[in-house]
Amino acid sequence: MSISSNTVALVTGGSRGIGFATASALLARGAWVAITGTDQRRLEVARVALSATDAGSRVLALRADVRIEADVAQAVARVVAECGGLDVLVNNAGVGGFVEVSEMTAVDWHRVVDTNLTGVYHCCHAAIPHLKARGGGWIINVSSLAGSNPFVGGAAYCASKAGLNAFSEALMHEVRQDGIRVSAVVPGSVRTGFSGAGDGPGTDWKLAPEDVAQVIVDLIAHHPRSLPSRVEIRPSRPPRK
């Protein structure tokens, strides 16, 4: 499908980082864009920033916690009601929390897994009927290379992303005959401050959020006969080990 003024996209975790960059890229190509997040102040700042390039006419900011099924259902329903339908779902909302299992609490575990994996299920479950009603569309799940490259302190995060990769592939097979294309976008290190390690001087080698956003909008523009179901994107020149 081509991105146009008739395209309606929902980007979770859209107030900053990859989600914000994706929302901006979609708006630049003419789409209607809704973003979700859990921090109302940050959402409003993002909405104003996005509206500055779009006169505010095609930006919707909705507070929703993807861990809560009712929040997701309400957000999707509002997007459909206000924008007339739904064509693209970008599941970007995610959290880290990097601690070894021996130090990890059940709250730590559920915060990561319920956001990064169960939250994607909630969003897909709510969105699929509306995508079918439009004759198809895109579901793009933002995963991580950590899903196939586990590391110390990353048990919950790596498990959530490995699960997301498997979920994405299974869902792809389930809905492809409905005209819904599912893809996992799997980046390496991105300059978002996500890991808490900082993105100051000396981190220019990392991907920028806009690099991942470009992959996402390029996917959406693929001819309907084409389904790149998994795209890995890495820094081209990471530091030598």
C-alpha positions, 0 to 999 in steps of 0.5 A, a space after each residue: 500500500 502507498 502512504 497517502 492522506 487516506 492512510 490511518 496509522 496508530 503508533 504505540 509508544 509514540 511520544 519519543 524515540 523510534 515511535 516519535 520518529 515513525 509518527 513524524 515520518 508517516 505525517 510527512 508522507 500524508 498519513 493521519 497518525 495517532 500516538 499512544 503513551 502513558 505519560 500525559 505531559 510527554 504525549 502533549 509535548 509530542 503532539 505539539 511538536 508533531 502538529 508544528 509540521 502538520 497544522 495539527 489536523 492529522 495528529 491524535 495523542 491518546 493516553 493508553 497503557 498497552 498492558 491494560 486491554 481496556 485502555 487499548 480497546 478504547 484507544 483503537 476505537 477512538 482512532 477508528 471513530 475519529 479518523 474513519 478506520 485503521 490501516 497501519 498498526 506500529 507496535 513500538 511501546 516497550 520498556 527495559 529493566 536490566 537486572 539479573 534474575 536473582 535480583 529481579 522481582 515479579 513486578 520487574 518481570 511483568 512490567 517488561 513482559 506485559 509491555 513488550 509482549 502482552 501489550 502487542 497482543 492486546 493491540 493486535 487483537 483490537 486492531 485486526 477486525 478494523 484492518 480486515 474491514 479496510 481490506 487489509 493493512 500493516 502490523 509492524 512490531 518493533 523488536 530487538 536483536 536482543 531477542 536472538 542475542 541474550 546477555 547478562 541482565 537481560 533475561 526479561 527483555 530478551 525473552 520478551 523480544 524473542 517471544 515477540 519475534 515468534 508471535 510476529 511470525 505466527 500472526 503473519 501466517 494467520 492474517 496474510 490471506 486477509 491482506 494484512 501484512 505483518 513484519 518484525 523490525 529488529 534493530 540493534 543499538 539505537 540512540 534513544 537512551 532506552 538502556 539507561 547507558 546514555 547516548 552522549 559523546 562517543 555514541 554516534 555509531 548507534 542507529 538514530 530513531 529516524 533510521 528505524 522509522 525509515 525502515 518502517 515507512 519503506 515497508 509500508 510502501 512495498 507493493 501488495 505482493 511483497 511481504 518482508 516479514 522480518 527486517 534486521 537493522 544494525 549500526 554499520 560501524 560499531 566499535 571494535 571489540 
